[in-house]
Amino acid sequence: MAALSLAALPGSTSVQVSAAQLFDIAEAASAKGDDMIAVRAYEALIGDPSQEVRLEARFRLAMLERKRGNFAQAASLLRRILDQRPDASRVRLELAGLLSSMGDAEGAWRQIRAVQAGGLPPSVARLVDRYSEALRAQRPFGGSFQVALAPDSNINHATNSDKLATVLGDFQIGDESRAKSGTGVAVQGQAYRRFPLLSDGRKLLVRLSGFGNFYKKSRFNYVALDLGAGPELQIGNARLNLEVGATQRWYGQKPYSRSVRLGMSVAKPLGRTSQLRFAGAASLVDNRLNALEDGKNYSGEISFEHAFSAITGIALSASGLREALKDPAYSTTSWRVGLLGWREIGRVTLTAGGQIGRLRADDRLALLPAKRVERYARLSLAASFRRLSFQGFAPVARFVIERNKSTIAFYDYRRRRVELGFERAF
């Protein structure tokens, strides 16, 4: 048993104690409300040569930080334990509770599925089921924020071609309308608030979210804000959200489009390690630049998520979009299917995903020889490095390749994008 010094503790003399004695000192200090002595004792124990002592110290310190209201710090400590012991069910359950308290319901459910994927004895499985039910009481308010530096080979999603084929011959595409590369800042965030509707637990969720890509040349800036509100309902083990919302988009610092929508989403567990989700919406769109693109949008997406183990999982998705606009040449029908997988390797989380899709317009523009038909493909790789985490956030690197092959040169593009930023380390 390693001997540790208490010289760093306030008001103490330099003495040598065993790890077990230091645990006792920390527990006694915490019971008396002297959290700082307990924190420093646990931090000293985290440096113990024994891995078991270090893990136990991190767990107890996480529980203490949770009691003090430092949820992000507590979650980071629990995540450090899971990096070394991914099968630690108790730790995952505590992390799920913290994520739920912080408003990250999906993250909490993902941890529950990871616990269940590891295989549990009946008594523990029943405990997890009861814990899952407790997660349905979600935090009344919260928010999130992410920022990343984003070099991009095609910041305006434009073509590399210099000619546009028309029924009158080839037209020259100006340099300003062709693909531009650049490095920008990608920002996204969300804030929400839940209000009780009735005593039976039904709530009204109000949500404000947005994202923006900002570049040195402001004419390429793209910003969107979305406001939504609607009731949250629990029907058996399924969660139902209904929403009325509005979205405003700007491109190049100018209003681009606005829309209002009615939407719904349903999430239902399938067994202990899987979840099925459906989301659908109907929107009215007002394009501020081209009245021929005003009209209605109908969208739907179904996704299936499965945890193979505590450290590995996949998500499958399929979506469709119908744009019924004023001009049939701008009206389109499209679909996409995707696969995303993730795996934790020590203190690094790796994700890889792919997506393919098709799009077809109802008619052609009078000037063009063919209607718009497209094939879309996207590949992405990302890694989160929790070893370098700071204040609950970890560096993340993401690489994306996109290819949109279109019969219309304006919509035909290639794109490579890198994002270097920060995300929560848990």
C-alpha positions as CSV (number, residue, x, y, z in Angstrom):
1,M,0.0,0.0,0.0
2,A,1.5,3.3,-1.1
3,A,2.2,6.0,1.5
4,L,1.0,9.4,0.7
5,S,1.7,12.8,2.2
6,L,-0.9,15.1,3.7
7,A,1.4,18.1,3.7
8,A,-0.7,19.7,0.9
9,L,-3.8,19.7,3.0
10,P,-4.6,23.1,4.7
11,G,-3.7,23.4,8.3
12,S,-2.0,20.0,8.5
13,T,1.5,18.9,9.2
14,S,3.5,16.6,7.0
15,V,2.5,13.0,7.9
16,Q,2.6,9.7,6.1
17,V,-0.6,7.7,5.8
18,S,-1.7,4.7,3.7
19,A,-4.2,5.0,0.9
20,A,-6.9,3.4,3.1
21,Q,-6.3,5.9,5.8
22,L,-6.5,8.8,3.3
23,F,-9.8,7.5,2.0
24,D,-11.1,7.5,5.6
25,I,-9.9,11.1,6.1
26,A,-11.6,12.2,2.9
27,E,-14.9,10.5,3.9
28,A,-14.8,12.0,7.3
29,A,-14.0,15.5,5.9
30,S,-16.8,15.2,3.4
31,A,-19.3,14.2,6.2
32,K,-18.3,17.3,8.2
33,G,-18.9,19.5,5.1
34,D,-15.1,20.2,4.6
35,D,-15.2,19.4,0.9
36,M,-11.8,21.0,0.1
37,I,-9.9,18.7,2.3
38,A,-11.8,15.7,0.8
39,V,-11.1,17.0,-2.7
40,R,-7.4,17.4,-2.1
41,A,-7.2,13.9,-0.4
42,Y,-8.8,12.3,-3.4
43,E,-6.6,14.2,-5.8
44,A,-3.6,12.9,-3.9
45,L,-5.0,9.4,-4.1
46,I,-5.3,9.7,-7.9
47,G,-1.5,9.8,-8.0
48,D,-1.3,6.4,-6.2
49,P,0.8,3.7,-7.9
50,S,-2.2,1.2,-7.6
51,Q,-4.7,1.5,-10.5
52,E,-7.5,0.2,-8.3
53,V,-6.8,3.0,-5.8
54,R,-6.7,5.6,-8.6
55,L,-10.0,4.4,-10.0
56,E,-11.7,4.4,-6.6
57,A,-10.4,7.9,-5.9
58,R,-11.7,9.2,-9.2
59,F,-15.1,7.7,-8.6
60,R,-15.4,9.1,-5.1
61,L,-14.2,12.5,-6.2
62,A,-16.8,12.4,-9.1
63,M,-19.6,11.7,-6.5
64,L,-18.3,14.6,-4.4
65,E,-18.2,17.0,-7.3
66,R,-21.7,15.9,-8.3
67,K,-22.9,16.7,-4.7
68,R,-21.2,20.1,-5.0
69,G,-23.1,20.8,-8.3
70,N,-20.0,20.5,-10.5
71,F,-21.7,18.2,-13.0
72,A,-19.3,18.7,-15.9
73,Q,-16.2,18.0,-13.8
74,A,-17.9,14.9,-12.3
75,A,-18.8,13.6,-15.7
76,S,-15.2,14.1,-16.9
77,L,-13.9,12.1,-14.0
78,L,-16.4,9.2,-14.6
79,R,-15.4,9.3,-18.3
80,R,-11.7,8.8,-17.3
81,I,-12.7,5.7,-15.3
82,L,-14.6,4.3,-18.3
83,D,-11.6,4.8,-20.6
84,Q,-9.8,2.2,-18.4
85,R,-12.8,0.1,-17.3
86,P,-15.5,0.3,-20.1
87,D,-17.4,-2.6,-18.4
88,A,-17.9,-0.6,-15.1
89,S,-21.7,-0.6,-15.0
90,R,-22.1,1.5,-11.9
91,V,-19.9,4.2,-13.4
92,R,-21.9,4.2,-16.6
93,L,-25.1,4.5,-14.6
94,E,-23.8,7.4,-12.7
95,L,-22.6,9.1,-15.9
96,A,-26.1,8.5,-17.4
97,G,-27.6,10.3,-14.4
98,L,-25.3,13.2,-14.8
99,L,-25.9,13.6,-18.5
100,S,-29.7,13.5,-17.8
101,S,-29.3,16.2,-15.2
102,M,-27.3,18.3,-17.7
103,G,-30.1,18.0,-20.2
104,D,-28.4,15.5,-22.5
105,A,-31.1,12.9,-22.6
106,E,-29.8,11.1,-25.7
107,G,-26.3,10.8,-24.2
108,A,-27.9,9.4,-21.0
109,W,-29.9,6.8,-23.0
110,R,-26.7,5.9,-24.9
111,Q,-24.9,5.1,-21.7
112,I,-27.8,3.0,-20.5
113,R,-27.7,0.9,-23.7
114,A,-24.0,0.5,-23.4
115,V,-24.5,-0.9,-19.9
116,Q,-27.2,-3.3,-21.1
117,A,-25.0,-4.4,-24.1
118,G,-22.4,-5.6,-21.7
119,G,-24.6,-8.4,-20.4
120,L,-26.0,-8.1,-16.9
121,P,-27.2,-10.6,-14.2
122,P,-31.0,-10.4,-13.6
123,S,-30.7,-8.4,-10.4
124,V,-28.5,-5.7,-12.0
125,A,-30.7,-5.7,-15.1
126,R,-33.7,-4.9,-13.0
127,L,-31.8,-2.1,-11.4
128,V,-30.9,-0.7,-14.8
129,D,-34.5,-0.9,-15.8
130,R,-35.6,1.1,-12.8
131,Y,-32.8,3.6,-13.4
132,S,-33.9,4.0,-17.0
133,E,-37.4,5.0,-15.8
134,A,-35.9,7.6,-13.5
135,L,-34.1,9.2,-16.4
136,R,-37.5,10.3,-17.8
137,A,-37.5,13.2,-15.4
138,Q,-35.3,15.6,-17.4
139,R,-33.7,18.8,-16.5
140,P,-35.9,21.9,-16.8
141,F,-33.4,24.0,-18.7
142,G,-29.9,23.9,-20.2
143,G,-27.9,24.5,-23.3
144,S,-24.8,23.6,-25.3
145,F,-22.1,25.3,-27.3
146,Q,-19.5,24.1,-29.8
147,V,-16.8,26.0,-31.8
148,A,-14.3,24.8,-34.4
149,L,-11.8,26.1,-36.9
150,A,-12.9,24.8,-40.3
151,P,-10.7,24.8,-43.4
152,D,-12.9,24.0,-46.4
153,S,-12.2,23.4,-50.0
154,N,-15.6,24.6,-51.1
155,I,-17.2,27.1,-48.7
156,N,-20.0,28.1,-51.1
157,H,-20.9,24.5,-52.3
158,A,-20.3,25.7,-55.9
159,T,-19.1,24.1,-59.1
160,N,-15.5,23.9,-60.3
161,S,-16.8,24.0,-63.9
162,D,-16.3,27.2,-66.0
163,K,-19.3,26.4,-68.4
164,L,-23.0,25.9,-68.0
165,A,-24.7,24.0,-70.8
166,T,-28.0,25.6,-72.0
167,V,-30.4,25.2,-74.9
168,L,-28.7,28.3,-76.4
169,G,-25.2,26.9,-76.1
170,D,-22.6,27.0,-73.4
171,F,-22.6,30.0,-71.0
172,Q,-19.5,31.1,-69.2
173,I,-19.7,30.7,-65.4
174,G,-18.2,33.7,-63.7
175,D,-15.3,33.3,-61.2
176,E,-17.5,34.6,-58.3
177,S,-20.0,31.7,-58.9
178,R,-17.4,29.0,-58.8
179,A,-16.0,27.0,-55.9
180,K,-14.0,29.0,-53.3
181,S,-11.8,27.6,-50.6
182,G,-11.2,29.2,-47.2
183,T,-10.8,28.7,-43.5
184,G,-13.7,29.8,-41.3
185,V,-15.1,29.4,-37.8
186,A,-18.0,27.0,-37.3
187,V,-20.2,27.7,-34.3
188,Q,-23.3,25.9,-33.1
189,G,-25.3,26.1,-29.9
190,Q,-28.7,25.4,-28.3
191,A,-30.7,26.6,-25.3
192,Y,-33.9,25.0,-24.0
193,R,-36.4,25.3,-21.2
194,R,-39.1,22.9,-20.1
195,F,-42.3,24.1,-18.5
196,P,-44.7,21.7,-16.7
197,L,-48.1,21.4,-18.4
198,L,-49.9,19.0,-16.1
199,S,-49.2,17.2,-12.9
200,D,-48.9,13.8,-14.7
201,G,-45.5,14.8,-16.0
202,R,-46.2,16.2,-19.4
203,K,-44.0,19.2,-20.3
204,L,-43.8,22.0,-22.8
205,L,-40.3,22.2,-24.4
206,V,-39.1,25.5,-25.8
207,R,-35.9,25.3,-27.8
208,L,-33.7,27.9,-29.5
209,S,-30.8,26.6,-31.6
210,G,-28.5,27.9,-34.3
211,F,-25.4,27.5,-36.3
212,G,-23.1,29.6,-38.3
213,N,-20.1,29.3,-40.7
214,F,-18.1,32.6,-40.7
215,Y,-15.3,33.5,-43.1
216,K,-13.0,36.4,-43.8
217,K,-15.2,37.3,-46.8
218,S,-18.6,37.9,-45.2
219,R,-20.5,37.2,-48.5
220,F,-19.9,33.5,-47.8
221,N,-21.2,33.5,-44.2
222,Y,-24.1,31.2,-43.6
223,V,-26.2,31.5,-40.4
224,A,-29.4,29.8,-39.3
225,L,-31.6,30.3,-36.2
226,D,-34.5,28.0,-35.2
227,L,-37.1,28.4,-32.6
228,G,-39.5,25.6,-31.6
229,A,-42.0,24.8,-28.9
230,G,-44.3,21.8,-28.2
231,P,-45.4,19.2,-25.6
232,E,-43.3,16.2,-24.6
233,L,-45.3,13.0,-23.9
234,Q,-44.5,9.6,-22.5
235,I,-46.6,6.8,-24.0
236,G,-45.6,3.5,-22.5
237,N,-41.8,3.3,-23.1
238,A,-41.9,5.6,-26.1
239,R,-41.2,9.3,-26.0
240,L,-43.3,11.6,-28.2
241,N,-42.4,15.2,-29.1
242,L,-44.7,17.5,-31.0
243,E,-43.5,20.9,-32.1
244,V,-44.4,24.1,-33.9
245,G,-41.3,26.0,-35.1
246,A,-39.8,28.7,-37.3
247,T,-36.4,28.9,-39.0
248,Q,-34.6,32.0,-40.4
249,R,-31.5,31.6,-42.7
250,W,-29.0,34.2,-43.8
251,Y,-26.4,33.9,-46.5
252,G,-23.8,36.6,-47.1
253,Q,-25.3,38.7,-44.2
254,K,-28.6,38.9,-46.1
255,P,-31.9,37.1,-45.4
256,Y,-32.1,34.0,-47.6
257,S,-35.2,32.1,-46.5
258,R,-37.6,31.6,-43.7
259,S,-40.0,28.8,-42.9
260,V,-42.6,27.7,-40.4
261,R,-43.3,24.0,-39.6
262,L,-45.3,21.4,-37.7
263,G,-43.2,18.4,-36.6
264,M,-43.1,15.3,-34.4
265,S,-40.6,12.8,-33.3
266,V,-40.9,9.4,-31.5
267,A,-38.1,7.5,-29.8
268,K,-38.8,3.9,-28.7
269,P,-36.4,1.4,-27.1
270,L,-36.2,-2.0,-28.8
271,G,-35.0,-4.5,-26.2
272,R,-32.2,-3.4,-23.9
273,T,-29.5,-2.3,-26.4
274,S,-31.3,-0.7,-29.3
275,Q,-33.5,2.3,-30.0
276,L,-35.7,3.3,-33.0
277,R,-36.5,6.9,-33.7
278,F,-38.8,8.6,-36.3
279,A,-39.0,12.3,-37.0
280,G,-41.3,14.1,-39.5
281,A,-42.2,17.6,-40.4
282,A,-44.3,19.7,-42.8
283,S,-43.1,23.3,-43.6
284,L,-44.1,26.4,-45.5
285,V,-41.1,28.0,-47.1
286,D,-40.6,31.6,-48.1
287,N,-37.5,32.1,-50.3
288,R,-36.4,35.7,-50.0
289,L,-34.3,35.7,-53.1
290,N,-36.5,33.7,-55.6
291,A,-40.3,33.6,-55.3
292,L,-40.4,30.6,-57.6
293,E,-38.8,28.6,-54.8
294,D,-41.6,29.3,-52.3
295,G,-43.8,26.4,-51.4
296,K,-44.1,23.4,-49.1
297,N,-41.6,20.9,-47.7
298,Y,-42.3,17.4,-46.3
299,S,-39.6,15.5,-44.6
300,G,-39.2,12.3,-42.6
301,E,-36.3,10.3,-41.1
302,I,-36.1,6.9,-39.4
303,S,-33.0,5.8,-37.5
304,F,-31.9,2.7,-35.6
305,E,-29.2,2.8,-33.0
306,H,-27.6,-0.3,-31.4
307,A,-24.9,-0.9,-28.9
308,F,-22.8,-4.0,-29.5
309,S,-20.9,-3.5,-26.4
310,A,-20.0,-0.8,-23.9
311,I,-17.5,0.7,-26.3
312,T,-18.9,-0.1,-29.8
313,G,-22.1,0.8,-31.5
314,I,-23.7,1.8,-34.8
315,A,-26.6,3.9,-36.1
316,L,-28.5,3.4,-39.4
317,S,-30.7,6.1,-40.9
318,A,-32.9,6.7,-43.9
319,S,-34.5,10.0,-44.8
320,G,-36.7,11.5,-47.5
321,L,-37.5,15.1,-48.5
322,R,-40.3,16.4,-50.8
323,E,-40.0,20.0,-51.9
324,A,-43.3,21.0,-53.6
325,L,-42.5,24.6,-54.8
326,K,-44.1,27.1,-57.0
327,D,-42.0,26.2,-60.1
328,P,-41.9,22.5,-60.9
329,A,-38.3,23.0,-62.0
330,Y,-37.3,23.7,-58.4
331,S,-39.6,21.1,-57.0
332,T,-37.6,18.0,-56.0
333,T,-37.9,14.5,-54.4
334,S,-34.8,13.2,-52.6
335,W,-33.7,10.4,-50.2
336,R,-30.5,9.6,-48.3
337,V,-29.4,6.6,-46.3
338,G,-26.5,6.5,-43.9
339,L,-24.4,4.4,-41.5
340,L,-22.4,5.7,-38.5
341,G,-20.2,3.6,-36.2
342,W,-18.2,4.5,-33.1
343,R,-15.6,2.8,-31.0
344,E,-13.7,3.8,-27.9
345,I,-10.0,3.0,-27.8
346,G,-8.6,4.0,-24.4
347,R,-9.2,7.7,-24.1
348,V,-10.0,8.2,-27.7
349,T,-13.4,7.9,-29.4
350,L,-13.3,7.2,-33.1
351,T,-16.4,7.6,-35.3
352,A,-16.8,6.9,-39.0
353,G,-19.8,7.4,-41.2
354,G,-21.0,7.3,-44.8
355,Q,-24.1,8.5,-46.6
356,I,-25.4,8.2,-50.1
357,G,-28.5,9.8,-51.7
358,R,-30.4,10.7,-54.8
359,L,-32.4,13.8,-56.0
360,R,-34.7,14.3,-58.9
361,A,-36.5,17.5,-60.0
362,D,-40.1,17.5,-61.4
363,D,-39.2,19.4,-64.5
364,R,-36.4,21.3,-66.2
365,L,-35.8,25.0,-66.3
366,A,-36.7,26.4,-69.7
367,L,-33.1,27.5,-70.4
368,L,-31.5,24.2,-69.5
369,P,-31.5,21.0,-71.7
370,A,-32.2,18.6,-68.8
371,K,-33.9,18.5,-65.5
372,R,-31.9,18.3,-62.3
373,V,-30.9,14.8,-61.3
374,E,-28.2,14.2,-58.6
375,R,-26.2,11.5,-56.9
376,Y,-24.8,12.5,-53.5
377,A,-22.1,10.8,-51.3
378,R,-20.4,11.8,-48.1
379,L,-17.7,10.2,-45.9
380,S,-16.6,11.4,-42.5
381,L,-14.0,10.4,-39.9
382,A,-13.7,11.9,-36.5
383,A,-11.6,11.4,-33.3
384,S,-12.1,12.9,-29.8
385,F,-9.0,13.0,-27.6
386,R,-10.1,13.0,-24.0
387,R,-6.5,12.6,-22.8
388,L,-6.1,16.3,-23.7
389,S,-9.3,17.4,-22.0
390,F,-9.5,20.7,-20.2
391,Q,-12.4,22.0,-18.0
392,G,-14.6,19.2,-19.2
393,F,-13.9,19.8,-23.0
394,A,-11.8,17.6,-25.3
395,P,-10.2,18.4,-28.6
396,V,-11.9,16.8,-31.6
397,A,-10.8,16.5,-35.2
398,R,-13.2,15.8,-38.0
399,F,-12.6,15.2,-41.7
400,V,-15.4,15.2,-44.3
401,I,-15.5,14.5,-48.0
402,E,-18.6,15.3,-50.1
403,R,-19.4,14.7,-53.7
404,N,-22.6,15.9,-55.4
405,K,-22.8,14.8,-59.0
406,S,-25.5,16.7,-60.9
407,T,-26.8,17.1,-64.4
408,I,-26.7,20.9,-63.8
409,A,-23.3,22.4,-63.5
410,F,-24.3,24.8,-60.8
411,Y,-25.2,22.0,-58.4
412,D,-22.2,19.8,-59.3
413,Y,-19.5,20.1,-56.7
414,R,-16.7,18.4,-54.6
415,R,-15.9,19.4,-51.1
416,R,-13.3,18.5,-48.4
417,R,-13.6,20.0,-45.0
418,V,-11.6,19.7,-41.8
419,E,-12.9,20.8,-38.4
420,L,-10.6,21.3,-35.4
421,G,-12.5,22.2,-32.3
422,F,-13.7,21.2,-28.8
423,E,-16.6,19.1,-27.5
424,R,-17.5,17.8,-24.1
425,A,-15.1,15.2,-22.8
426,F,-17.9,12.9,-21.7
